[in-house]
């Protein structure tokens, strides 16, 4: 009797379990599909869209065209006409600027190069002594001034008197170089020559090339001017409204 009752109960239990499994399978299958699609979409967003990382490309023109402080020859050409017998005001100004540059950058010899074989060779030779005297009057010791000559390129050329010394100067790479065809470059970078002119201009404009190496020492403060500014700040009672209305203590 008990076995006869247990058989229907077992059958009903198996049918209930099968019904629950089928219902659960129908419910979870769409959820699994949706979860798989979400994972695929998220993995597609997280993956790289291209093989180029733009932020990692070195694109600084200061690295391509660095300013370097080194020794270099500094020259100034003084134009001389065949009829010149004394230095003009313009020529003296050229010599003055050259002497200032020498005093701030060098302490070695200064060369006065006179042309040979040119139409104005005689006039240049006559002015050489005046150039030497002008340099000496600008603070350059006569023992450091050396007279020499150079061969002019042509007989009819008006070759200048050339002043020269070797001193520290700021230089950078030569501009006008195009190592790649920019019309076929799609790397989203600046072209190689970009920034070269700015770097050359900066190197040429700096009065003291050693400023690129380290800053100069600070000058002492003006104590008198500082006290005046502090006193004026403490004694002035003007407000913004007074400034707008024109009633100020300044």
Backbone as CSV, one residue per row, in Angstrom:
resi,resn,N_x,N_y,N_z,CA_x,CA_y,CA_z,C_x,C_y,C_z
1,UNK,0.838,-1.208,0.000,0.000,0.000,0.000,0.860,1.238,0.000
2,UNK,1.890,1.236,0.772,2.781,2.392,0.815,3.560,2.542,-0.478
3,UNK,3.925,1.383,-1.102,4.659,1.473,-2.375,3.765,1.996,-3.476
4,UNK,2.462,1.638,-3.446,1.523,2.123,-4.473,1.337,3.627,-4.364
5,UNK,1.346,4.137,-3.124,1.202,5.588,-2.964,2.489,6.334,-3.349
6,UNK,3.609,5.744,-3.089,4.868,6.440,-3.361,5.149,6.598,-4.837
7,UNK,4.642,5.678,-5.654,4.910,5.785,-7.086,4.257,7.033,-7.687
8,UNK,2.966,7.311,-7.450,2.392,8.575,-7.984,3.086,9.822,-7.442
9,UNK,3.481,9.788,-6.162,4.163,10.957,-5.578,5.507,11.190,-6.257
10,UNK,6.211,10.086,-6.541,7.499,10.222,-7.226,7.326,10.752,-8.637
11,UNK,6.259,10.283,-9.296,5.997,10.745,-10.665,5.665,12.226,-10.675
12,UNK,4.825,12.647,-9.716,4.476,14.076,-9.639,5.697,14.945,-9.328
13,UNK,6.548,14.428,-8.483,7.756,15.190,-8.150,8.682,15.345,-9.355
14,UNK,8.824,14.251,-10.113,9.685,14.317,-11.309,9.105,15.267,-12.345
15,UNK,7.780,15.242,-12.478,7.155,16.154,-13.449,7.338,17.610,-13.022
16,UNK,7.235,17.860,-11.723,7.421,19.243,-11.225,8.849,19.734,-11.436
17,UNK,9.797,18.855,-11.185,11.192,19.215,-11.390,11.490,19.492,-12.856
18,UNK,10.912,18.656,-13.730,11.132,18.854,-15.165,10.510,20.158,-15.633
19,UNK,9.327,20.463,-15.109,8.671,21.730,-15.469,9.483,22.934,-14.978
20,UNK,10.003,22.815,-13.765,10.811,23.938,-13.210,12.103,24.126,-13.997
21,UNK,12.737,23.021,-14.380,13.987,23.101,-15.151,13.756,23.722,-16.510
22,UNK,12.651,23.305,-17.152,12.366,23.880,-18.479,12.073,25.365,-18.380
23,UNK,11.309,25.761,-17.356,10.999,27.186,-17.165,12.239,27.995,-16.842
24,UNK,13.107,27.430,-15.971,14.341,28.139,-15.605,15.279,28.264,-16.801
25,UNK,15.302,27.213,-17.632,16.161,27.264,-18.827,15.685,28.319,-19.792
26,UNK,14.367,28.443,-19.974,13.831,29.473,-20.874,14.106,30.875,-20.321
27,UNK,14.185,31.010,-19.014,14.412,32.331,-18.404,15.881,32.740,-18.465
28,UNK,16.773,31.815,-18.200,18.203,32.136,-18.133,18.860,32.235,-19.496
29,UNK,18.320,31.588,-20.501,18.957,31.613,-21.826,19.001,33.024,-22.401
30,UNK,17.911,33.800,-22.377,18.014,35.198,-22.861,18.973,36.032,-22.022
31,UNK,19.025,35.753,-20.703,19.945,36.515,-19.867,21.390,36.232,-20.239
32,UNK,21.695,34.969,-20.545,23.060,34.621,-20.959,23.420,35.278,-22.275
33,UNK,22.467,35.308,-23.212,22.716,35.955,-24.507,22.957,37.444,-24.324
34,UNK,22.127,38.077,-23.481,22.300,39.509,-23.234,23.628,39.803,-22.560
35,UNK,24.027,38.964,-21.606,25.310,39.169,-20.931,26.475,39.005,-21.895
36,UNK,26.374,38.040,-22.784,27.442,37.832,-23.774,27.564,39.027,-24.705
37,UNK,26.431,39.572,-25.142,26.474,40.765,-26.004,27.075,41.948,-25.280
38,UNK,26.741,42.123,-24.005,27.300,43.247,-23.232,28.806,43.126,-23.095
39,UNK,29.273,41.901,-22.818,30.714,41.693,-22.703,31.415,41.990,-24.022
40,UNK,30.805,41.555,-25.144,31.413,41.800,-26.449,31.483,43.291,-26.758
41,UNK,30.407,44.024,-26.409,30.394,45.466,-26.671,31.440,46.180,-25.831
42,UNK,31.525,45.820,-24.541,32.504,46.463,-23.663,33.925,46.142,-24.081
43,UNK,34.186,44.924,-24.489,35.537,44.577,-24.938,35.893,45.301,-26.219
44,UNK,34.895,45.549,-27.073,35.172,46.314,-28.289,35.506,47.758,-27.987
45,UNK,34.847,48.355,-26.983,35.158,49.736,-26.609,36.530,49.841,-25.954
46,UNK,36.876,48.832,-25.166,38.148,48.894,-24.452,39.336,48.623,-25.349
47,UNK,39.136,47.932,-26.441,40.244,47.590,-27.325,40.751,48.792,-28.084
48,UNK,42.026,48.793,-28.538,42.577,49.919,-29.311,41.919,50.034,-30.678
49,UNK,41.598,51.269,-31.031,40.984,51.497,-32.334,41.997,51.550,-33.459
50,UNK,43.239,51.868,-33.121,44.304,51.861,-34.128,45.592,51.433,-33.445
51,UNK,46.616,51.308,-34.246,47.903,50.849,-33.747,48.825,52.006,-33.369
52,UNK,48.334,53.251,-33.362,49.165,54.422,-33.115,48.694,55.140,-31.868
53,UNK,49.576,55.305,-30.904,49.275,56.068,-29.691,49.833,57.470,-29.871
54,UNK,48.952,58.421,-30.184,49.411,59.769,-30.531,50.126,60.439,-29.366
55,UNK,49.654,60.207,-28.144,50.269,60.862,-27.006,51.690,60.425,-26.736
56,UNK,52.096,59.275,-27.284,53.441,58.785,-27.030,54.458,59.202,-28.063
57,UNK,54.055,59.996,-29.056,54.981,60.409,-30.115,55.780,61.617,-29.647
58,UNK,57.129,61.574,-29.664,57.917,62.768,-29.316,57.739,63.839,-30.378
59,UNK,57.173,64.969,-30.003,56.846,65.997,-30.998,57.210,67.377,-30.464
60,UNK,58.315,67.484,-29.732,58.746,68.750,-29.162,59.861,69.325,-30.035
61,UNK,59.621,70.518,-30.598,60.626,71.108,-31.476,61.894,71.471,-30.718
62,UNK,61.820,71.656,-29.406,63.013,71.959,-28.620,63.939,70.759,-28.504
63,UNK,63.407,69.562,-28.679,64.258,68.374,-28.690,64.864,68.149,-30.070
64,UNK,64.126,68.519,-31.112,64.683,68.385,-32.466,65.730,69.446,-32.753
65,UNK,65.521,70.653,-32.221,66.441,71.773,-32.478,66.894,72.361,-31.141
66,UNK,67.685,71.648,-30.372,68.100,72.159,-29.056,69.093,73.310,-29.187
67,UNK,69.033,74.225,-28.242,69.991,75.325,-28.175,71.183,74.868,-27.347
68,UNK,72.363,74.972,-27.924,73.584,74.500,-27.294,74.540,75.678,-27.120
69,UNK,75.132,75.789,-25.946,76.135,76.821,-25.677,77.509,76.228,-25.967
70,UNK,78.229,76.818,-26.905,79.518,76.287,-27.309,80.416,77.433,-27.748
71,UNK,81.636,77.093,-28.154,82.559,78.094,-28.694,82.351,78.224,-30.202
72,UNK,82.366,79.451,-30.658,82.193,79.710,-32.086,82.873,81.023,-32.434
73,UNK,83.210,81.168,-33.687,83.865,82.395,-34.153,82.820,83.487,-34.347
74,UNK,83.104,84.640,-33.789,82.252,85.816,-33.937,82.953,86.805,-34.861
75,UNK,82.287,87.203,-35.914,82.905,88.096,-36.893,81.997,89.289,-37.176
76,UNK,82.627,90.389,-37.534,81.934,91.594,-37.982,82.708,92.153,-39.164
77,UNK,82.011,92.423,-40.246,82.632,92.983,-41.443,82.385,94.485,-41.497
78,UNK,83.476,95.237,-41.670,83.389,96.689,-41.769,83.599,97.063,-43.227
79,UNK,82.569,97.530,-43.918,82.732,97.890,-45.334,83.654,99.089,-45.496
80,UNK,84.519,99.013,-46.498,85.512,100.063,-46.752,85.478,100.405,-48.234
81,UNK,85.358,101.690,-48.529,85.426,102.142,-49.916,86.869,102.468,-50.281
82,UNK,87.144,102.484,-51.571,88.520,102.752,-52.022,88.984,104.152,-51.666
83,UNK,88.044,105.094,-51.498,88.397,106.477,-51.200,88.407,106.801,-49.713
84,UNK,88.101,105.834,-48.857,88.062,106.096,-47.415,89.469,106.326,-46.877
85,UNK,89.577,107.363,-46.030,90.856,107.667,-45.393,90.741,107.722,-43.871
86,UNK,89.523,107.744,-43.374,89.289,107.715,-41.940,87.962,107.000,-41.687
87,UNK,87.809,106.494,-40.469,86.594,105.775,-40.110,85.393,106.708,-40.045
88,UNK,84.286,106.264,-40.585,83.050,107.031,-40.507,82.333,106.730,-39.181
89,UNK,81.267,107.494,-38.939,80.486,107.267,-37.715,79.876,105.856,-37.720
90,UNK,79.364,105.431,-38.864,78.759,104.097,-38.955,79.800,103.001,-38.702
91,UNK,80.993,103.182,-39.224,82.041,102.191,-38.995,82.449,102.131,-37.533
92,UNK,82.515,103.284,-36.883,82.862,103.302,-35.464,81.775,102.616,-34.617
93,UNK,80.528,102.758,-35.014,79.441,102.101,-34.293,79.542,100.581,-34.421
94,UNK,79.926,100.101,-35.608,80.143,98.666,-35.782,81.257,98.163,-34.866
95,UNK,82.333,98.931,-34.783,83.458,98.529,-33.931,83.047,98.561,-32.460
96,UNK,82.252,99.547,-32.079,81.810,99.650,-30.684,80.959,98.449,-30.301
97,UNK,80.024,98.064,-31.161,79.203,96.893,-30.876,80.018,95.607,-30.807
98,UNK,81.009,95.499,-31.688,81.884,94.330,-31.661,82.668,94.267,-30.359
99,UNK,83.189,95.410,-29.915,83.969,95.439,-28.677,83.104,95.079,-27.470
100,UNK,81.877,95.547,-27.417,80.981,95.198,-26.317,80.698,93.700,-26.296
101,UNK,80.503,93.140,-27.467,80.252,91.702,-27.558,81.466,90.904,-27.096
102,UNK,82.649,91.377,-27.451,83.872,90.682,-27.054,84.062,90.736,-25.539
103,UNK,83.876,91.897,-24.949,84.104,92.048,-23.506,83.166,91.148,-22.707
104,UNK,81.948,90.932,-23.193,80.970,90.137,-22.448,81.100,88.645,-22.703
105,UNK,81.799,88.241,-23.776,81.804,86.821,-24.131,83.181,86.179,-24.185
106,UNK,84.246,86.934,-24.277,85.560,86.318,-24.504,86.644,87.118,-23.807
107,UNK,87.842,86.524,-23.791,89.017,87.203,-23.237,90.278,86.833,-24.011
108,UNK,90.094,86.195,-25.175,91.231,85.787,-25.983,91.637,86.862,-26.981
109,UNK,92.383,86.486,-28.000,92.853,87.474,-28.979,91.742,87.954,-29.904
110,UNK,91.923,89.164,-30.405,91.033,89.759,-31.400,91.830,89.950,-32.688
111,UNK,91.272,89.507,-33.791,91.972,89.565,-35.073,91.364,90.647,-35.958
112,UNK,92.258,91.462,-36.548,91.857,92.446,-37.558,92.370,91.928,-38.895
113,UNK,91.466,91.488,-39.742,91.839,90.901,-41.030,91.617,91.926,-42.133
114,UNK,92.699,92.324,-42.798,92.623,93.273,-43.908,92.665,92.505,-45.230
115,UNK,91.914,92.953,-46.239,91.910,92.243,-47.521,93.184,92.515,-48.315
116,UNK,93.545,91.527,-49.119,94.665,91.651,-50.046,94.203,91.265,-51.449
117,UNK,94.650,92.059,-52.419,94.301,91.763,-53.804,93.009,92.372,-54.272
118,UNK,92.363,93.207,-53.467,91.112,93.838,-53.864,91.364,95.294,-54.249
119,UNK,90.354,95.923,-54.850,90.495,97.311,-55.279,90.635,98.260,-54.103
120,UNK,90.099,97.919,-52.967,90.153,98.789,-51.790,91.193,98.310,-50.779
121,UNK,92.151,97.497,-51.199,93.146,96.964,-50.272,93.970,98.088,-49.638
122,UNK,94.327,99.120,-50.430,95.111,100.227,-49.896,94.361,101.001,-48.834
123,UNK,93.078,101.302,-49.091,92.284,102.032,-48.109,92.088,101.208,-46.840
124,UNK,91.861,99.887,-46.974,91.677,99.030,-45.807,92.952,98.970,-44.968
125,UNK,94.112,98.918,-45.654,95.372,98.884,-44.919,95.595,100.195,-44.157
126,UNK,95.166,101.319,-44.740,95.332,102.612,-44.077,94.409,102.757,-42.867
127,UNK,93.224,102.147,-42.937,92.269,102.257,-41.833,92.526,101.248,-40.728
128,UNK,93.394,100.290,-40.955,93.617,99.244,-39.970,94.122,99.805,-38.640
129,UNK,94.997,100.807,-38.701,95.497,101.414,-37.474,94.397,102.121,-36.704
130,UNK,93.483,102.772,-37.404,92.372,103.446,-36.729,91.421,102.429,-36.078
131,UNK,91.228,101.313,-36.749,90.385,100.263,-36.169,91.015,99.730,-34.888
132,UNK,92.321,99.547,-34.907,93.020,99.060,-33.715,92.900,100.059,-32.570
133,UNK,93.055,101.339,-32.870,92.942,102.355,-31.830,91.527,102.423,-31.275
134,UNK,90.545,102.238,-32.129,89.151,102.270,-31.674,88.855,101.092,-30.751
135,UNK,89.370,99.928,-31.076,89.176,98.761,-30.211,89.848,98.969,-28.858
136,UNK,91.049,99.549,-28.872,91.763,99.794,-27.613,91.021,100.798,-26.747
137,UNK,90.377,101.767,-27.379,89.640,102.764,-26.599,88.361,102.186,-25.994
138,UNK,87.921,101.027,-26.489,86.706,100.378,-25.975,87.016,99.339,-24.911
139,UNK,88.245,99.287,-24.425,88.566,98.412,-23.316,89.284,97.136,-23.681
140,UNK,89.701,96.970,-24.940,90.424,95.763,-25.343,91.917,96.068,-25.308
141,UNK,92.666,95.271,-24.576,94.107,95.509,-24.445,94.798,95.367,-25.802
142,UNK,95.764,96.251,-26.063,96.480,96.224,-27.337,97.246,94.916,-27.540
143,UNK,97.660,94.280,-26.445,98.391,93.027,-26.562,97.519,91.888,-27.087
144,UNK,96.228,92.050,-27.030,95.315,91.014,-27.510,94.843,91.260,-28.940
145,UNK,95.219,92.380,-29.528,94.791,92.717,-30.885,95.877,92.294,-31.863
146,UNK,95.520,91.462,-32.820,96.477,90.912,-33.786,96.069,91.341,-35.186
147,UNK,97.032,91.945,-35.917,96.807,92.333,-37.309,97.183,91.178,-38.237
148,UNK,96.292,90.873,-39.164,96.555,89.837,-40.164,95.802,90.200,-41.439
149,UNK,95.814,89.313,-42.416,95.178,89.606,-43.709,94.528,88.350,-44.261
150,UNK,93.708,88.543,-45.289,93.078,87.430,-45.994,92.998,87.781,-47.474
151,UNK,92.895,86.755,-48.312,92.852,86.955,-49.761,91.429,87.281,-50.193
152,UNK,91.279,88.389,-50.899,89.961,88.774,-51.399,89.536,87.843,-52.536
153,UNK,88.231,87.668,-52.676,87.723,86.732,-53.686,87.853,87.278,-55.104
154,UNK,87.812,88.584,-55.264,87.900,89.178,-56.602,88.618,90.504,-56.566
155,UNK,89.241,90.850,-57.686,89.999,92.098,-57.738,89.077,93.306,-57.625
156,UNK,87.908,93.218,-58.217,86.985,94.355,-58.240,86.071,94.388,-57.018
157,UNK,86.170,93.403,-56.144,85.300,93.380,-54.964,85.755,94.397,-53.919
158,UNK,84.772,95.020,-53.260,85.073,95.922,-52.150,85.103,95.085,-50.883
159,UNK,86.212,94.413,-50.644,86.325,93.495,-49.510,86.367,94.285,-48.209
160,UNK,85.698,93.819,-47.180,85.654,94.555,-45.909,86.850,94.237,-45.016
161,UNK,87.017,95.065,-43.994,87.906,94.721,-42.880,87.112,93.841,-41.927
162,UNK,87.669,92.697,-41.606,86.937,91.722,-40.790,87.531,91.651,-39.390
163,UNK,86.667,91.810,-38.403,87.054,91.647,-37.003,86.563,90.283,-36.523
164,UNK,87.403,89.584,-35.761,87.066,88.224,-35.386,87.603,87.888,-33.999
165,UNK,86.841,87.087,-33.274,87.294,86.493,-32.022,86.492,85.217,-31.785
166,UNK,87.003,84.351,-30.922,86.329,83.101,-30.571,85.801,83.209,-29.154
167,UNK,84.511,82.978,-29.003,83.896,83.096,-27.681,82.683,82.200,-27.557
168,UNK,82.100,82.177,-26.377,80.911,81.367,-26.147,79.721,81.968,-26.881
169,UNK,78.931,81.099,-27.448,77.747,81.536,-28.177,76.702,80.439,-28.137
170,UNK,75.473,80.827,-28.347,74.363,79.873,-28.370,74.025,79.551,-29.819
171,UNK,74.002,78.285,-30.145,73.714,77.848,-31.511,72.699,76.720,-31.464
172,UNK,72.102,76.445,-32.599,71.184,75.322,-32.751,71.374,74.733,-34.135
173,UNK,70.529,73.775,-34.499,70.695,73.089,-35.776,70.385,74.019,-36.942
174,UNK,70.876,73.656,-38.105,70.656,74.453,-39.310,69.235,74.259,-39.808
175,UNK,68.592,75.348,-40.141,67.210,75.281,-40.620,67.172,74.950,-42.111
176,UNK,65.975,74.608,-42.574,65.785,74.311,-43.988,66.008,72.864,-44.360
177,UNK,66.051,71.962,-43.376,66.233,70.547,-43.669,64.867,69.861,-43.734
178,UNK,64.672,69.062,-44.778,63.396,68.362,-44.986,63.688,66.873,-45.203
179,UNK,63.924,66.107,-44.133,64.290,64.700,-44.296,63.145,63.812,-44.775
180,UNK,61.887,64.267,-44.637,60.743,63.452,-45.042,59.813,64.258,-45.933
181,UNK,59.047,63.541,-46.728,58.046,64.158,-47.586,56.791,64.385,-46.757
182,UNK,56.515,65.647,-46.422,55.387,65.928,-45.527,54.045,65.687,-46.208
183,UNK,54.009,65.631,-47.526,52.747,65.364,-48.219,52.316,63.912,-48.069
184,UNK,53.249,63.037,-47.707,52.931,61.614,-47.546,53.072,61.167,-46.103
185,UNK,53.060,62.113,-45.173,53.228,61.789,-43.755,51.889,61.948,-43.049
186,UNK,51.370,60.867,-42.486,50.069,60.893,-41.811,50.207,60.546,-40.328
187,UNK,51.339,60.841,-39.741,51.586,60.505,-38.346,51.085,61.568,-37.373
188,UNK,50.476,62.634,-37.864,49.930,63.696,-37.009,51.025,64.357,-36.176
189,UNK,52.199,64.542,-36.756,53.311,65.195,-36.097,53.653,66.495,-36.810
190,UNK,54.363,67.380,-36.096,54.924,68.559,-36.747,56.026,68.130,-37.700
191,UNK,56.178,68.862,-38.787,57.258,68.550,-39.715,58.599,68.884,-39.079
192,UNK,59.659,68.280,-39.595,60.966,68.334,-38.937,61.460,69.767,-38.779
193,UNK,61.236,70.614,-39.760,61.768,71.979,-39.737,60.954,72.911,-38.842
194,UNK,59.846,72.421,-38.294,58.983,73.252,-37.457,59.724,73.688,-36.197
195,UNK,59.685,74.978,-35.888,60.309,75.515,-34.681,61.774,75.848,-34.808
196,UNK,62.397,75.518,-35.940,63.835,75.757,-36.085,64.140,77.250,-36.120
197,UNK,63.354,78.021,-36.850,63.596,79.459,-36.949,63.422,80.140,-35.595
198,UNK,62.418,79.717,-34.822,62.203,80.313,-33.505,63.378,80.031,-32.577
199,UNK,63.900,78.817,-32.623,65.045,78.473,-31.792,66.287,79.258,-32.200
200,UNK,66.518,79.426,-33.502,67.663,80.208,-33.964,67.539,81.671,-33.569
201,UNK,66.341,82.229,-33.673,66.140,83.622,-33.276,66.363,83.808,-31.777
202,UNK,65.878,82.863,-30.981,66.071,82.954,-29.537,67.544,82.871,-29.179
203,UNK,68.271,81.962,-29.826,69.700,81.823,-29.547,70.468,83.082,-29.943
204,UNK,70.036,83.746,-31.023,70.735,84.944,-31.486,70.408,86.171,-30.650
205,UNK,69.239,86.210,-30.022,68.802,87.406,-29.308,69.295,87.457,-27.858
206,UNK,69.641,86.318,-27.293,70.066,86.306,-25.896,71.416,86.997,-25.763
207,UNK,71.480,87.998,-24.899,72.717,88.774,-24.756,73.832,87.946,-24.142
208,UNK,73.502,87.126,-23.158,74.505,86.300,-22.490,74.137,84.832,-22.691
209,UNK,74.860,84.098,-23.548,74.505,82.693,-23.798,74.539,81.829,-22.547
210,UNK,75.306,82.243,-21.543,75.378,81.438,-20.332,74.069,81.455,-19.543
211,UNK,73.134,82.354,-19.905,71.823,82.336,-19.271,71.059,81.060,-19.597
212,UNK,71.410,80.392,-20.705,70.785,79.106,-21.020,71.275,78.008,-20.092
213,UNK,72.434,78.204,-19.487,73.019,77.175,-18.628,72.526,77.319,-17.197
214,UNK,72.569,78.537,-16.665,72.157,78.776,-15.287,71.731,80.231,-15.149
215,UNK,70.823,80.526,-14.220,70.392,81.915,-14.031,71.472,82.747,-13.362
216,UNK,71.400,84.041,-13.561,72.340,84.957,-12.912,71.956,85.173,-11.443
217,UNK,72.922,85.635,-10.677,72.635,85.954,-9.288,71.751,87.185,-9.176
218,UNK,70.912,87.196,-8.160,69.986,88.313,-7.968,70.724,89.526,-7.411
219,UNK,70.342,90.690,-7.873,70.913,91.934,-7.361,70.273,92.270,-6.018
220,UNK,70.957,93.019,-5.168,70.365,93.372,-3.870,69.126,94.244,-4.042
221,UNK,68.216,94.131,-3.092,66.969,94.885,-3.157,67.228,96.363,-2.905
222,UNK,66.329,97.192,-3.387,66.378,98.632,-3.134,65.595,98.907,-1.854
223,UNK,66.308,99.003,-0.750,65.637,99.150,0.545,64.835,100.444,0.625
224,UNK,65.360,101.518,0.039,64.654,102.804,0.117,63.328,102.729,-0.625
225,UNK,63.365,102.144,-1.839,62.127,102.041,-2.603,61.143,101.086,-1.934
226,UNK,61.654,100.040,-1.303,60.780,99.102,-0.606,60.072,99.789,0.559
227,UNK,60.796,100.605,1.326,60.182,101.298,2.447,59.111,102.279,1.981
228,UNK,59.383,102.951,0.844,58.383,103.878,0.316,57.105,103.148,-0.083
229,UNK,57.252,101.991,-0.718,56.073,101.233,-1.133,55.282,100.733,0.068
230,UNK,55.977,100.257,1.112,55.279,99.750,2.303,54.584,100.882,3.040
231,UNK,55.255,102.023,3.138,54.653,103.173,3.826,53.410,103.659,3.083
232,UNK,53.490,103.712,1.774,52.341,104.149,0.985,51.185,103.168,1.117
233,UNK,51.496,101.889,1.188,50.446,100.878,1.350,49.760,100.999,2.707
234,UNK,50.545,101.305,3.746,49.989,101.377,5.100,49.204,102.660,5.347
235,UNK,49.604,103.761,4.741,48.977,105.055,5.014,47.826,105.379,4.077
236,UNK,47.725,104.723,2.954,46.653,105.011,2.002,45.383,104.290,2.422
237,UNK,44.279,105.010,2.475,42.990,104.442,2.906,41.979,104.429,1.781
238,UNK,42.405,104.558,0.555,41.464,104.578,-0.566,40.812,103.223,-0.744
239,UNK,39.546,103.225,-1.134,38.798,102.004,-1.415,38.467,101.958,-2.896
240,UNK,37.823,100.880,-3.284,37.435,100.757,-4.697,36.442,101.846,-5.068
241,UNK,35.537,102.173,-4.133,34.566,103.235,-4.424,35.264,104.573,-4.613
242,UNK,36.321,104.846,-3.828,37.049,106.104,-3.977,37.757,106.164,-5.326
243,UNK,38.288,105.031,-5.775,38.976,105.011,-7.064,37.997,105.262,-8.192
244,UNK,36.794,104.655,-8.083,35.776,104.868,-9.124,35.311,106.314,-9.180
245,UNK,35.240,106.961,-8.014,34.753,108.338,-7.984,35.863,109.364,-8.204
246,UNK,37.117,108.904,-8.278,38.222,109.807,-8.494,38.775,110.418,-7.235
247,UNK,38.307,110.009,-6.059,38.776,110.542,-4.784,39.782,109.556,-4.172
248,UNK,41.014,109.695,-4.543,42.061,108.803,-4.041,43.157,109.602,-3.409
249,UNK,44.006,108.902,-2.662,45.121,109.572,-2.011,46.391,109.525,-2.834
250,UNK,46.316,108.987,-4.038,47.509,108.874,-4.877,47.682,110.128,-5.718
